[in-house]
Amino acid sequence: MVVLIDRLLLNHASRGLHLCVSNAHRLLLVAALLASKVLDDESYNNSYWARVGGVSLSHLNDLEVLACELLEFRVSVSAEELQLTRTTLLTM
């Protein structure tokens, strides 16, 4: 999840995307949803995620599409990326 959020923020900061109080919840939600869909053979459906995340289904669907487009559909994470992110977080 953290790698996906980091990718979003780094690649689109110049376009005004940043982490703040008003979008942290939605970034975490959509990152968890995408990570779940990548990692789990049987992921929960978007209705469940919307209910748990406290957003409407249509809003979550829009967030998922937008996140995938911004990530250029690169939602998998390599072992090297994961290790780099882990190291970065541990040294903060």
C-alpha positions as YAML, in Angstrom:
chain: A
units: angstrom
residues:
- id: 1
  name: MET
  ca: [0.00, 0.00, 0.00]
- id: 2
  name: VAL
  ca: [2.70, 2.45, 0.98]
- id: 3
  name: VAL
  ca: [4.55, 1.88, -2.29]
- id: 4
  name: LEU
  ca: [1.42, 2.64, -4.31]
- id: 5
  name: ILE
  ca: [0.72, 5.82, -2.35]
- id: 6
  name: ASP
  ca: [4.35, 6.85, -2.70]
- id: 7
  name: ARG
  ca: [4.19, 6.29, -6.47]
- id: 8
  name: LEU
  ca: [1.06, 8.37, -6.75]
- id: 9
  name: LEU
  ca: [2.48, 11.23, -4.73]
- id: 10
  name: LEU
  ca: [5.93, 11.26, -6.35]
- id: 11
  name: ASN
  ca: [4.69, 10.96, -9.92]
- id: 12
  name: HIS
  ca: [1.94, 13.55, -9.64]
- id: 13
  name: ALA
  ca: [3.14, 16.13, -7.11]
- id: 14
  name: SER
  ca: [3.80, 18.53, -9.97]
- id: 15
  name: ARG
  ca: [0.12, 18.25, -10.88]
- id: 16
  name: GLY
  ca: [-0.95, 19.18, -7.36]
- id: 17
  name: LEU
  ca: [-1.42, 15.75, -5.80]
- id: 18
  name: HIS
  ca: [-0.26, 15.78, -2.21]
- id: 19
  name: LEU
  ca: [-1.12, 14.05, 1.02]
- id: 20
  name: CYS
  ca: [-3.34, 16.09, 3.29]
- id: 21
  name: VAL
  ca: [-6.11, 15.68, 5.83]
- id: 22
  name: SER
  ca: [-8.81, 15.83, 3.16]
- id: 23
  name: ASN
  ca: [-7.45, 13.02, 0.97]
- id: 24
  name: ALA
  ca: [-5.44, 10.71, 3.29]
- id: 25
  name: HIS
  ca: [-8.46, 8.54, 3.99]
- id: 26
  name: ARG
  ca: [-9.25, 8.09, 0.30]
- id: 27
  name: LEU
  ca: [-5.63, 7.42, -0.67]
- id: 28
  name: LEU
  ca: [-5.35, 4.74, 2.02]
- id: 29
  name: LEU
  ca: [-8.66, 3.22, 0.99]
- id: 30
  name: VAL
  ca: [-7.90, 2.99, -2.71]
- id: 31
  name: ALA
  ca: [-4.34, 1.75, -2.05]
- id: 32
  name: ALA
  ca: [-5.69, -1.00, 0.23]
- id: 33
  name: LEU
  ca: [-8.28, -1.96, -2.36]
- id: 34
  name: LEU
  ca: [-5.70, -2.16, -5.16]
- id: 35
  name: ALA
  ca: [-3.20, -4.06, -3.00]
- id: 36
  name: SER
  ca: [-5.91, -6.53, -2.01]
- id: 37
  name: LYS
  ca: [-6.88, -7.12, -5.62]
- id: 38
  name: VAL
  ca: [-3.25, -7.71, -6.59]
- id: 39
  name: LEU
  ca: [-2.35, -9.97, -3.67]
- id: 40
  name: ASP
  ca: [-5.52, -11.93, -2.89]
- id: 41
  name: ASP
  ca: [-7.01, -14.62, -5.08]
- id: 42
  name: GLU
  ca: [-10.42, -13.76, -3.71]
- id: 43
  name: SER
  ca: [-10.72, -10.07, -2.87]
- id: 44
  name: TYR
  ca: [-13.73, -8.35, -1.39]
- id: 45
  name: ASN
  ca: [-15.91, -6.55, -3.92]
- id: 46
  name: ASN
  ca: [-16.03, -2.78, -4.21]
- id: 47
  name: SER
  ca: [-19.38, -2.61, -2.41]
- id: 48
  name: TYR
  ca: [-17.72, -4.04, 0.68]
- id: 49
  name: TRP
  ca: [-14.74, -1.67, 0.41]
- id: 50
  name: ALA
  ca: [-17.05, 1.31, -0.04]
- id: 51
  name: ARG
  ca: [-19.10, 0.36, 3.01]
- id: 52
  name: VAL
  ca: [-16.00, -0.22, 5.17]
- id: 53
  name: GLY
  ca: [-14.36, 2.94, 3.86]
- id: 54
  name: GLY
  ca: [-17.42, 5.09, 4.38]
- id: 55
  name: VAL
  ca: [-17.69, 6.30, 0.79]
- id: 56
  name: SER
  ca: [-20.27, 5.68, -1.90]
- id: 57
  name: LEU
  ca: [-19.72, 2.84, -4.33]
- id: 58
  name: SER
  ca: [-19.66, 5.19, -7.30]
- id: 59
  name: HIS
  ca: [-17.05, 7.40, -5.60]
- id: 60
  name: LEU
  ca: [-14.86, 4.39, -4.81]
- id: 61
  name: ASN
  ca: [-15.18, 3.14, -8.38]
- id: 62
  name: ASP
  ca: [-14.11, 6.58, -9.62]
- id: 63
  name: LEU
  ca: [-11.17, 6.61, -7.20]
- id: 64
  name: GLU
  ca: [-10.06, 3.16, -8.35]
- id: 65
  name: VAL
  ca: [-10.15, 4.11, -12.02]
- id: 66
  name: LEU
  ca: [-8.33, 7.38, -11.36]
- id: 67
  name: ALA
  ca: [-5.66, 5.68, -9.25]
- id: 68
  name: CYS
  ca: [-5.08, 3.02, -11.90]
- id: 69
  name: GLU
  ca: [-4.77, 5.67, -14.59]
- id: 70
  name: LEU
  ca: [-2.38, 7.77, -12.49]
- id: 71
  name: LEU
  ca: [-0.31, 4.66, -11.76]
- id: 72
  name: GLU
  ca: [-0.39, 3.81, -15.47]
- id: 73
  name: PHE
  ca: [-1.85, 0.45, -14.37]
- id: 74
  name: ARG
  ca: [1.47, -0.44, -12.68]
- id: 75
  name: VAL
  ca: [0.01, -1.83, -9.47]
- id: 76
  name: SER
  ca: [2.45, -4.66, -8.80]
- id: 77
  name: VAL
  ca: [5.41, -4.05, -6.52]
- id: 78
  name: SER
  ca: [8.82, -5.65, -7.00]
- id: 79
  name: ALA
  ca: [10.82, -7.09, -4.12]
- id: 80
  name: GLU
  ca: [13.41, -4.35, -4.66]
- id: 81
  name: GLU
  ca: [10.79, -1.58, -4.39]
- id: 82
  name: LEU
  ca: [9.38, -3.15, -1.27]
- id: 83
  name: GLN
  ca: [12.82, -3.40, 0.33]
- id: 84
  name: LEU
  ca: [13.69, 0.20, -0.60]
- id: 85
  name: THR
  ca: [10.43, 1.46, 0.90]
- id: 86
  name: ARG
  ca: [10.96, -0.62, 4.02]
- id: 87
  name: THR
  ca: [14.48, 0.76, 4.45]
- id: 88
  name: THR
  ca: [13.28, 4.31, 3.90]
- id: 89
  name: LEU
  ca: [10.52, 3.96, 6.46]
- id: 90
  name: LEU
  ca: [12.81, 2.40, 9.05]
- id: 91
  name: THR
  ca: [15.33, 5.21, 8.75]
- id: 92
  name: MET
  ca: [12.79, 8.00, 9.22]
...
